[in-house]
Amino acid sequence: MEIHYPPIPEYREQGELQTHEYQVVFWNHQIAPPGYAQQQMGWSELTWDIHDAEDVFEVFAWAESYLRGFAAEYPGVRHTYCVYAKVPGQDWLLHIGGANPSANPHRETFQRMHPFDQVRELPKPPD
């Protein structure tokens, strides 16, 4: 991650949208039946639309809480989720966190399966 000051004054002229609408997709790696390797198994998904969220932090907090229950219901397999922001007035989702395990590996996607599984020291902003 790199941190830079934005260009001045152009950044002040950029448009801004807010959304309170999100979509969260939970994934669990299907359990292999006897005689099959876990690597041969696919991922199943459960998708939820989130309406009237206060902000993305509320969505991530809810997703973390839900994931704990989801994982308890399906123990012994990998679990993760993706969070998408719905773009106001458009039929678009903006992928803002989590890797999609069913995506083509050659497609651009986030690589970290779980947004909070690798806490590392963040860089400092410039002086």
HELIX and SHEET records of a PDB file:
HELIX    1   1 GLU A   10  GLU A   13  5                                   4    
HELIX    2   2 GLN A   38  GLN A   40  5                                   3    
HELIX    3   3 VAL A   56  GLU A   73  1                                  18    
SHEET    1   A 4 TRP A  43  ILE A  50  0                                        
SHEET    2   A 4 TYR A  22  HIS A  29 -1                                        
SHEET    3   A 4 HIS A  79  LYS A  86 -1                                        
SHEET    4   A 4 LEU A  93  GLY A  97 -1                                        
END                                                                             
